[in-house]
Amino acid sequence: MVNSTFITTIYVNPVQGNDANAGSRSSPFKSLTRALKAAKTPAVIQLAPGNYNAANGEVFPIVISGGVKVVGNEANKGAGIVISGNGVYQSPSFAAQNVTLLLQGDASLLGVTVTNPIAKGTGVWIESATANVGNNTLINCGREGIFISGNAKPAIVDNMFRQNAASGLMMVRHSKAEVLRNVFQKNPLGIAISDFSAPLVANNTISDNRSAIALSRNARPVLRHNLITNNTQGGMLVNGDAIPDMGNNQDAAGNIFRDNGEFDVQNATSQQLVSVGNQLNPTQVKGKVDFIAVLEDHPRIISGSGSIFSDLAGHWAADFVEALVSRGAISGFPDGTFAPDAPINRAQYAAIIAQTFQLPTINPGVKFTDVNPKFWAASAINKAAAMGFISGFPDGTFRPGQNLTKVQAIVSVVNGLKLTGGNSHVLNLYRDRAQIPSYATNAVAIATQKLLIVNYPQNEQLEPMRDITRAEVAALIYQALVASSQEQAIASPYLVSPDVEMPSFTDITGHWAELFIRGLASMNLTHGFADGTYQPDKPMTRAQYAALVAVAFNPTPKRPASEFTDVARNFWAYPALQIAASGGFVSGFGDGTFRPDQNVQRLQVIVSLVNGLALSTSDNNALLTYTDSQTIPDYARKAVATATKQRIIVSYPDPKQLVPTREATRAEVAAMVYQALVAIQRTSSINSPYIVSTVSN
């Protein structure tokens, strides 16, 4: 028998809950303190929006033990889920401290806002633990947002540290944290590292603080690809015997220091520091710092040590521009400038395209009414149009003097190179994805997956409708050359890279359920076959369905697991059947069988998802206006109405028809499971004409 570990989920709602409740979804506790007392590890504690403070029953410091995950809303970094308070913790390494939360062992804190308003108060204290702190906001703490001590090795990832009285993050003793992709803003000190602490600090944005990073004593941090900018006093201050790892010939650091007040780096020690592959202004470096060039067989790194253009030194796109200049694809102006932040018009863009790419003609003989054959860019415009990179307007004009927008440039490159394979799921990377025109969504998705897009200053901000700059065009075209194996990659912190590679199946392109299938696959919840297919129109068996819901929802046991007479313990899906059955998603037949190889019906899927997720049932028969609603059995009408209300039902080709007794295909099951995840806010919504919302005759 395969043993399965069940993870209990406890629900807390400070507005509607009661600590005398059971802690279930429908009967939540009021306080996190009460939930932690009830938790038996491993456990997940799900927090609803509200204030978690002493007035609502919290006792501070709140101690989160190993094996416990406290989860709020990671998508918005805990906005509206505020844990605020303080209590005394006796630290083995620092005596009495006033803290809000103490994380022990491998505890996780995800998607909450933490504030400790008392003077010298700490938001989160981690002492010799391997905790995971992700997608939180640490704000208005009386001293620092997070304090890491002892032999701690936590992961501090994707958090926001703002307006804390002393520092955003403090690391001391022998701690070795991974500090990745966080934002530090408006703190007196962004990050402080002391004693023998040796963390990895990578891909963070540290801006608008008084000072970004301060090192003291024997600190040994490794700094990679951080953006350190607009700090009023300075970037990094190195004191005592501290030695930061700022790169070597085998591993260029790629940190960018820009627009800091008194210094980018100040080495106040007697030792010489080594900088390899960092963008630094030499006039902003104080003390002994040796700048070493990056070896040629490694990716280009912006060095900040000068440029062929007077206005490009230290610019984020310098390496992209200079690489294109070396190919003869782009040039500067007679006064020795490049004007990297100036817009580019359609004629100038066509000239760069024509010079960069030599592709077969697919649109020969294209002519534009407003492009005179004697116009300086006429031949370039004709060539770029013939290759398929650009086109004109319905009135036959090209409008060469009109500025090009960012999304137009992206669509142009994707079309010209005939790139395919876009998945709109990757557009969730962009905070402003709603601004992407509908005609361009697939092209932007393709460009994202092909690593063509470089966004400065924020990766997640696409700004599709803004005029594209000369620097951005250079970066986009250079990445297109990389994608077509004509150039080597340039390291840049502004290159947009999807967190996960979107799986691909050979038989779902253009299928009505493609986005649902890819969405589940990107979360590693569904898989295809060894031959690379998904077989979306093939029926799904009851055993396969149970395996899918078990991994997709990992339900908390609601009842004892059943032993089915026709399912041996060595059957491939036996553990999944136990999870799905005890979680309320599936059940057997009156004769004690499960019939694992029998195909599952659409109605069975719908009822299963409603029951398994314990969704509030709806008696609204007005929702049952399917053209075949008379075929819905009485026992299932509430479940169907509920699933309709929650937008779980997906019907292809006709959303007006339920066809409840038809065998469900793999595509239909994937679509409805995905919609169920949307209903419980586990993933983002997908636009599809086959999602049933309102049904009319």
C-alpha positions in Angstrom: 0.0 0.0 0.0 1.2 3.5 -0.8 0.9 5.8 2.2 -0.4 9.3 1.5 0.1 12.3 3.7 -3.1 14.3 4.2 -2.7 18.0 4.6 -5.4 19.7 6.7 -6.7 23.1 5.6 -7.9 25.4 8.4 -9.9 28.5 7.5 -9.7 31.8 9.4 -11.9 34.9 8.9 -11.5 37.8 11.4 -14.7 39.4 10.1 -17.2 36.5 10.0 -15.4 33.8 12.0 -15.6 32.6 15.6 -12.9 30.8 17.6 -15.6 28.4 18.8 -16.2 27.3 15.2 -14.7 24.2 13.6 -12.2 26.1 11.4 -13.8 24.8 8.1 -14.5 26.8 5.0 -18.1 27.3 6.0 -17.3 27.6 9.7 -14.0 29.5 10.0 -12.0 30.5 13.1 -11.8 34.2 13.9 -8.1 34.3 14.8 -4.8 32.9 13.5 -3.8 32.2 17.0 -6.7 29.8 17.4 -6.0 28.1 14.1 -2.4 27.5 15.0 -3.5 25.8 18.3 -5.8 23.5 16.3 -3.3 22.7 13.5 -1.8 19.3 13.3 1.2 19.3 10.9 1.4 19.3 8.0 -1.4 22.0 7.7 -2.4 24.9 5.6 -4.1 27.9 7.3 -6.0 30.0 4.8 -6.6 33.6 5.9 -9.5 35.7 4.7 -9.2 39.5 4.3 -9.3 41.4 7.5 -7.2 42.6 10.4 -5.4 40.1 12.6 -4.7 42.0 15.8 -5.2 41.8 19.5 -8.7 43.2 19.2 -9.6 40.2 17.1 -8.1 37.6 19.5 -4.5 37.4 18.3 -1.8 36.7 21.0 1.6 38.0 20.0 4.1 37.0 19.1 2.3 34.6 16.8 4.4 31.4 16.4 4.2 29.5 13.2 5.6 26.0 13.7 7.4 23.9 11.1 5.1 22.1 8.7 2.5 24.9 8.8 1.8 27.2 5.8 -0.1 30.4 6.5 -1.6 31.6 3.3 -3.4 34.8 2.4 -3.4 36.2 -1.1 -0.1 35.8 -2.9 -1.4 37.5 -6.1 -1.6 40.9 -4.4 1.1 40.4 -1.8 -1.3 40.3 1.1 -3.2 43.5 0.5 -6.1 43.7 2.9 -4.8 40.7 5.0 -3.0 42.6 7.8 -1.3 41.0 10.7 -0.4 43.8 13.1 0.8 43.5 16.7 3.8 42.7 18.9 5.0 40.6 21.8 8.2 39.6 23.5 10.3 36.8 22.1 13.4 35.5 23.9 15.9 35.1 21.1 18.8 32.6 21.8 21.1 35.0 19.9 19.7 38.4 20.7 17.9 38.1 24.1 14.4 39.8 24.4 12.9 41.1 21.1 9.6 42.6 20.2 8.2 40.7 17.2 4.9 40.1 15.4 5.6 36.7 13.9 8.1 34.0 14.8 8.7 31.4 12.0 10.1 28.0 13.1 11.4 25.0 11.1 10.1 24.9 7.6 7.1 27.1 8.2 5.7 29.2 5.3 4.2 32.7 5.3 2.6 33.5 2.0 0.6 36.5 0.8 0.0 38.6 3.9 0.8 42.1 5.1 2.8 42.3 8.3 3.4 45.5 10.4 4.8 45.9 13.9 4.2 49.6 14.8 6.0 49.6 18.2 9.4 51.3 18.4 12.2 48.8 17.7 9.6 46.2 16.6 10.3 43.4 14.1 7.7 42.1 11.7 9.0 38.5 11.1 11.8 36.9 13.2 13.5 33.8 11.8 15.9 32.0 14.2 17.9 29.0 12.8 15.0 28.0 10.7 14.5 27.1 7.0 11.3 29.0 6.6 9.7 30.2 3.3 8.5 33.8 3.2 7.0 34.7 -0.2 4.8 37.4 -1.8 4.2 39.3 1.4 4.3 43.0 2.3 6.4 44.1 5.2 5.5 47.7 6.0 5.7 50.3 8.8 7.6 48.1 11.3 9.3 49.9 14.1 12.7 48.5 13.2 12.9 46.0 10.4 10.5 43.9 8.3 12.4 40.6 8.7 15.2 39.7 11.0 17.2 36.5 10.3 19.6 35.1 12.9 21.4 32.0 14.1 22.0 29.3 11.5 18.9 30.2 9.6 18.6 29.3 5.9 15.2 30.7 4.8 13.9 31.6 1.4 12.9 35.3 1.2 11.2 35.6 -2.3 9.0 38.1 -4.1 8.2 40.3 -1.0 7.7 44.0 -0.7 9.6 45.9 2.0 8.4 49.4 2.5 8.7 52.2 5.0 10.2 50.3 7.9 11.9 52.4 10.5 15.4 50.9 10.4 15.7 48.5 7.5 13.7 46.2 5.3 15.7 43.1 6.0 18.4 42.3 8.6 20.7 39.2 8.4 23.2 38.3 11.1 25.2 35.5 12.8 25.8 32.6 10.4 22.6 32.8 8.4 22.6 31.9 4.7 19.3 33.0 3.3 18.2 33.1 -0.4 16.9 36.7 -1.0 15.4 36.7 -4.4 13.2 39.0 -6.5 12.1 41.3 -3.6 11.4 45.0 -3.7 12.9 47.3 -1.0 11.6 50.9 -1.1 11.5 53.9 1.2 13.4 52.3 4.1 16.4 54.0 5.8 18.3 50.9 4.8 17.1 48.3 2.3 19.2 45.3 3.4 21.7 45.1 6.3 24.1 42.1 6.5 26.5 41.6 9.4 28.4 39.0 11.5 29.2 35.9 9.4 26.0 36.0 7.3 26.5 34.8 3.7 23.2 35.1 1.8 22.5 34.9 -1.9 21.0 38.3 -2.8 19.8 38.1 -6.4 17.3 39.8 -8.8 16.1 42.3 -6.2 15.0 45.9 -6.8 16.4 48.2 -4.1 15.3 51.8 -4.8 14.3 55.0 -3.1 15.8 54.1 0.3 18.4 56.2 2.1 21.0 53.5 1.5 20.4 50.2 -0.4 22.8 47.7 1.2 25.1 47.9 4.3 27.7 45.2 5.1 29.6 45.0 8.3 31.9 42.7 10.3 32.6 39.5 8.3 29.6 39.5 6.1 30.0 37.5 2.8 27.0 38.0 0.6 26.8 36.9 -3.0 25.2 39.7 -5.1 23.8 38.9 -8.5 21.6 40.9 -10.9 20.2 43.4 -8.4 18.9 46.8 -9.5 20.1 49.4 -7.0 18.9 52.8 -8.0 17.7 56.2 -6.7 18.9 55.7 -3.2 19.4 59.1 -1.7 22.7 58.4 0.2 24.2 55.5 -1.7 24.1 52.0 -3.1 26.3 49.6 -1.1 28.4 50.5 1.9 31.1 48.0 3.0 32.5 48.2 6.5 34.6 46.1 8.9 36.0 42.9 7.3 33.0 42.3 5.0 33.7 41.0 1.5 30.8 40.9 -1.0 31.0 38.5 -3.9 30.5 40.9 -6.9 31.3 38.5 -9.7 34.2 36.6 -11.3 35.3 35.6 -14.8 33.1 32.5 -14.6 30.1 34.2 -13.1 29.6 37.9 -14.0 27.5 39.5 -11.3 25.2 41.7 -13.4 24.3 44.2 -10.7 23.2 47.6 -11.8 23.9 50.7 -9.7 22.4 53.8 -11.0 21.3 57.3 -9.9 22.3 56.9 -6.3 23.2 60.0 -4.2 26.7 60.1 -2.8 28.0 56.7 -4.0 27.2 53.5 -5.9 29.7 51.5 -3.9 31.8 52.8 -0.9 34.5 50.4 0.3 35.4 51.6 3.8 37.5 48.5 4.5 41.3 48.1 3.9 40.7 45.3 1.5 40.3 45.6 -2.2 37.0 44.5 -3.6 36.6 42.9 -7.1 33.8 43.9 -9.4 33.1 41.7 -12.5 30.3 42.5 -14.9 28.5 45.2 -12.8 27.1 48.4 -14.1 28.8 51.1 -12.0 29.6 54.8 -12.5 33.3 54.9 -11.8 32.9 58.5 -10.4 30.5 57.1 -7.8 32.9 54.4 -6.5 34.8 55.2 -3.3 37.6 53.1 -1.9 39.5 50.2 -3.3 37.5 48.5 -6.1 39.2 46.6 -8.9 37.1 46.4 -12.1 37.8 43.2 -14.2 36.5 42.7 -17.7 34.3 39.8 -18.5 35.9 37.1 -20.7 34.7 37.1 -24.3 33.2 33.5 -24.2 30.7 34.6 -21.5 27.5 36.6 -21.9 28.0 40.3 -22.5 27.4 42.3 -19.3 27.0 46.0 -19.2 30.2 47.3 -17.7 29.5 51.0 -17.4 33.1 51.7 -18.3 32.3 53.7 -21.4 30.5 53.5 -24.8 31.0 54.4 -28.4 28.2 56.9 -27.9 28.4 59.8 -25.5 24.9 59.3 -24.1 25.0 55.5 -23.8 27.5 54.9 -21.0 25.7 53.1 -18.2 22.4 52.9 -20.1 20.5 49.7 -19.5 20.4 48.8 -23.2 24.1 49.7 -24.0 25.1 46.2 -24.8 22.1 45.5 -27.1 22.7 48.8 -29.0 26.5 48.2 -29.4 25.9 44.7 -30.6 23.6 45.9 -33.3 26.0 48.7 -34.2 28.8 46.1 -34.7 26.5 44.2 -37.1 25.9 47.4 -39.1 22.2 47.2 -38.3 21.8 50.5 -36.5 23.8 53.7 -36.1 23.9 56.9 -34.1 23.8 60.5 -35.0 26.6 62.8 -36.3 27.0 64.5 -33.0 28.2 61.2 -31.4 25.0 60.5 -29.6 22.6 57.6 -30.0 19.5 59.1 -28.3 18.5 55.7 -26.8 15.3 57.1 -25.1 14.0 58.9 -28.2 11.0 57.4 -30.1 11.5 55.8 -33.4 9.3 56.3 -36.5 8.0 53.6 -38.9 10.5 54.6 -41.6 13.5 54.4 -39.2 12.3 51.0 -37.9 11.9 49.6 -41.5 15.5 50.7 -42.2 16.8 48.7 -39.2 14.7 45.6 -40.1 15.9 45.7 -43.7 19.5 46.0 -42.6 19.2 43.2 -40.0 17.2 40.4 -41.7 17.7 38.8 -45.1 14.6 36.6 -45.5 12.7 35.3 -48.6 10.2 37.6 -50.1 6.5 36.7 -49.4 4.8 39.9 -50.3 6.5 41.1 -53.5 5.5 44.3 -55.2 4.1 46.1 -52.1 3.6 49.8 -52.8 2.4 52.6 -50.5 0.7 55.7 -51.7 2.7 58.0 -49.4 6.2 56.6 -49.9 7.9 58.4 -52.8 10.4 56.2 -54.6 13.0 58.9 -53.9 12.3 58.9 -50.1 15.4 58.0 -48.2 13.8 54.9 -46.7 11.7 53.8 -49.7 13.8 50.7 -50.5 14.0 49.6 -46.9 10.3 50.0 -46.4 9.6 47.9 -49.5 12.1 45.2 -48.4 10.7 45.0 -44.9 7.1 44.8 -46.2 8.1 42.2 -48.8 9.6 40.0 -46.0 6.4 40.3 -44.0 7.6 42.5 -41.1 5.5 45.5 -41.8 2.3 46.4 -43.6 0.4 49.6 -44.4 -3.0 50.9 -43.5 -6.4 50.2 -45.2 -6.1 53.5 -47.1 -2.9 52.3 -48.8 -0.6 54.5 -46.8 2.5 53.6 -44.8 2.8 56.8 -42.7 6.6 56.6 -42.4 6.8 59.6 -40.0 4.5 58.1 -37.5 6.0 56.8 -34.3 6.0 53.0 -33.7 4.3 51.6 -30.6 5.9 48.9 -28.5 3.1 46.4 -29.4 3.4 47.2 -33.1 7.1 46.4 -33.0 6.5 43.1 -31.2 3.8 42.0 -33.7 6.1 43.0 -36.5 9.0 40.8 -35.4 6.8 37.8 -34.6 5.1 38.1 -38.0 8.3 38.7 -39.9 10.1 35.7 -38.4 6.9 33.6 -38.6 7.1 32.5 -35.0 4.3 30.3 -33.6 3.3 28.5 -30.4 1.9 31.3 -28.3 0.0 30.5 -25.1 -2.0 33.4 -23.6 -1.4 32.0 -20.1 2.0 33.7 -20.1 0.4 37.1 -20.4 -0.3 36.8 -16.7 3.3 37.9 -16.2 2.2 41.5 -17.2 0.4 43.7 -14.7 -0.9 45.8 -17.6 -1.9 42.9 -19.8 -5.4 44.4 -20.2 -3.9 47.1 -22.4 -2.7 44.6 -25.0 -4.9 44.9 -28.0 -6.9 41.7 -28.8 -5.2 41.4 -32.2 -1.8 41.3 -30.6 -2.3 38.9 -27.6 -1.0 35.8 -29.4 2.0 37.7 -30.8 2.9 39.1 -27.4 2.5 35.6 -25.9 4.8 34.1 -28.6 7.4 36.9 -28.1 7.3 36.3 -24.3 7.9 32.6 -24.7 10.6 33.1 -27.2 12.4 35.5 -24.8 12.1 38.5 -27.2 10.7 41.1 -24.7 12.9 43.3 -22.7 11.0 45.6 -20.3 12.8 48.5 -18.5 12.5 49.4 -15.7 10.1 46.7 -14.5 9.8 43.3 -16.1 6.1 42.9 -15.4 5.2 46.3 -17.0 4.8 45.9 -20.8 3.3 49.3 -21.6 2.2 48.0 -25.0 0.6 51.2 -26.4 3.5 53.5 -25.5 5.9 54.7 -28.3 8.8 52.4 -28.4 12.3 53.9 -27.9 15.4 53.4 -30.0 16.9 51.4 -27.1 13.9 49.1 -26.8 13.9 48.5 -30.6 17.6 47.5 -30.3 16.9 45.1 -27.5 13.9 43.5 -29.2 15.7 43.0 -32.5 18.8 41.7 -30.8 16.7 39.1 -28.9 15.1 38.1 -32.2 18.6 37.4 -33.5 19.3 35.3 -30.4 16.0 33.4 -31.0 17.0 32.6 -34.5 20.5 31.5 -33.4 22.3 34.4 -35.1 23.7 35.9 -31.9 24.6 34.9 -28.4 22.5 35.9 -25.4 23.2 39.1 -23.5 22.6 39.0 -19.8 20.1 41.6 -18.7 17.9 41.8 -15.6 15.1 43.3 -17.8 14.7 40.3 -20.1 11.2 38.9 -19.5 11.4 35.1 -18.9 8.3 33.0 -18.0 8.6 31.4 -14.6 7.6 28.0 -16.1 8.0 26.6 -19.6 4.6 26.1 -21.1 4.2 22.5 -22.0 3.3 21.7 -25.6 1.4 18.9 -27.2 1.4 18.1 -30.8 -2.4 17.7 -31.2 -4.0 20.7 -29.4 -3.0 23.7 -31.5 -6.2 25.3 -32.5 -8.3 23.0 -30.4 -11.2 24.6 -28.6 -9.8 23.5 -25.2 -6.1 24.4 -25.9 -5.8 27.2 -23.3 -7.5 25.1 -20.6 -5.2 22.1 -21.3 -2.0 24.3 -21.4 -3.1 26.1 -18.2 -3.4 22.8 -16.3 -0.2 21.5 -17.8 1.7 24.7 -16.9 0.7 24.0 -13.3 1.9 20.4 -13.7 -1.6 19.1 -13.1 -2.1 17.2 -16.3 0.1 15.3 -18.7 0.0 14.0 -22.2 1.2 10.7 -23.7 4.7 9.4 -24.5 4.3 10.2 -28.2 3.8 13.9 -27.4 0.1 14.0 -27.9 -2.7 14.9 -25.4 -5.5 13.1 -27.2 -8.1 15.8 -26.2 -11.1 14.1 -27.8 -10.5 10.7 -26.2 -12.9 9.7 -23.3 -11.5 9.9 -19.8 -11.9 6.9 -17.4 -13.1 7.2 -13.8 -9.6 6.3 -12.6 -8.0 8.9 -14.7 -10.5 11.5 -13.5 -9.8 10.6 -9.8 -6.1 10.9 -10.4 -6.6 14.4 -11.9 -8.8 15.8 -9.1 -6.5 14.3 -6.5 -3.5 16.2 -7.7 -5.4 19.3 -8.7 -7.2 19.9 -5.4 -5.3 17.7 -2.9 -8.5 17.7 -0.8 -8.7 17.5 2.9 -10.2 14.1 4.0 -13.9 14.5 4.8 -14.7 10.8 5.4 -12.8 7.5 5.7 -11.3 6.2 2.5 -13.2 3.5 0.8 -11.9 0.1 -0.2 -13.5 -0.8 -3.6 -13.8 -4.5 -4.4 -12.5 -4.0 -8.0 -9.5 -1.8 -7.1 -6.4 -3.7 -6.0 -3.9 -1.9 -3.7 -1.3 -2.2 -6.4 -3.5 -0.6 -9.0 -1.7 2.5 -10.5 -4.5 4.9 -9.4 -5.1 3.4 -5.9 -3.5 6.2 -3.9 -5.3 8.9 -6.0 -8.6 7.1 -5.6 -8.2 7.1 -1.8 -7.5 10.8 -1.8 -10.3 11.7 -4.2 -12.8 9.5 -2.4 -12.0 10.6 1.1 -12.0 14.2 -0.1 -15.6 13.8 -1.4 -14.9 14.0 -5.1 -15.7 10.4 -6.1 -17.6 7.5 -4.7 -18.4 3.9 -5.7 -21.5 2.0 -6.7 -24.0 0.2 -4.5 -22.2 -3.1 -5.1 -19.0 -1.9 -3.6 -17.2 -1.4 -6.9 -15.6 1.7 -8.4 -15.4 0.6 -12.0 -12.1 2.5 -12.6 -12.0 1.7 -16.4 -15.5 2.9 -17.0 -15.6 6.3 -18.8 -16.7 9.2 -16.7 -19.8 11.2 -17.8 -20.1 14.9 -18.0 -22.7 15.0 -15.3 -20.5 12.9 -13.0 -17.7 15.5 -13.4 -20.0 18.4 -12.7 -21.5 16.8 -9.5 -18.1 15.6 -8.4 -16.5 19.1 -8.6 -19.4 20.8 -6.8 -19.4 18.2 -4.0 -15.7 17.9 -3.7 -15.2 21.6 -3.4 -18.2 22.0 -1.0 -19.5 24.9 -3.0 -22.6 26.7 -1.7 -25.4 25.1 -3.6 -27.9 27.1 -5.6 -31.6 26.3 -5.9 -32.0 28.8 -8.8 -33.8 26.7 -11.5 -33.6 29.8 -13.7 -30.0 28.8 -14.3 -31.1 25.5 -15.8 -32.2 26.9 -19.1 -30.2 24.5 -21.2 -32.1 23.2 -24.2 -31.8 19.7 -22.8 -32.3 20.6 -19.2 -35.1 18.0 -18.9 -32.4 15.3 -19.1 -30.8 16.5 -15.8 -31.8 14.0 -13.0 -33.5 15.5 -10.0 -30.7 14.6 -7.7 -28.2 16.6 -9.8 -30.2 19.7 -10.5 -28.8 21.7 -7.5 -25.2 20.7 -8.4 -25.7 21.7 -12.1 -27.2 25.1 -11.0 -24.3 25.7 -8.7 -21.7 24.8 -11.3 -23.5 27.0 -13.8 -23.4 29.9 -11.4 -19.7 29.3 -10.6 -18.9 29.2 -14.4 -17.5 25.7 -14.0 -19.4 24.1 -16.9 -17.8 24.2 -20.3 -19.8 22.9 -23.3 -18.5 22.5 -26.8 -19.7 23.1 -29.5 -22.9 24.5 -28.1 -22.9 26.1 -24.6 -26.7 26.0 -24.7 -26.6 22.2 -24.4 -25.5 20.3 -21.3 -25.5 16.7 -22.7 -25.2 15.4 -19.2 -24.9 11.6 -19.9 -22.3 11.9 -22.7 -18.9 10.5 -21.9 -16.6 13.3 -21.0 -13.5 13.8 -23.1 -10.1 14.6 -21.8 -10.5 18.1 -23.1 -13.9 18.6 -21.4 -12.6 17.3 -18.1 -9.5 19.6 -18.3 -11.6 22.6 -19.1 -14.1 22.0 -16.2 -11.3 21.2 -13.7 -9.5 24.4 -14.8 -12.7 26.4 -14.3 -13.2 24.9 -10.8 -9.7 26.1 -10.0 -10.8 29.6 -11.2 -13.9 29.4 -9.0 -11.8 28.8 -5.9 -9.3 31.5 -7.0 -6.4 29.2 -7.5 -5.7 30.4 -11.1 -6.5 33.2 -13.5 -9.6 33.1 -15.8 -9.5 32.2 -19.4 -11.7 33.7 -22.1 -13.7 31.1 -24.0 -17.0 31.2 -25.8 -17.7 27.7 -24.4 -17.8 28.6 -20.7 -21.4 28.6 -19.7 -22.4 31.8 -17.8 -25.9 32.5 -18.9 -27.8 30.1 -21.1 -30.7 31.1 -23.2 -32.9 29.4 -25.8 
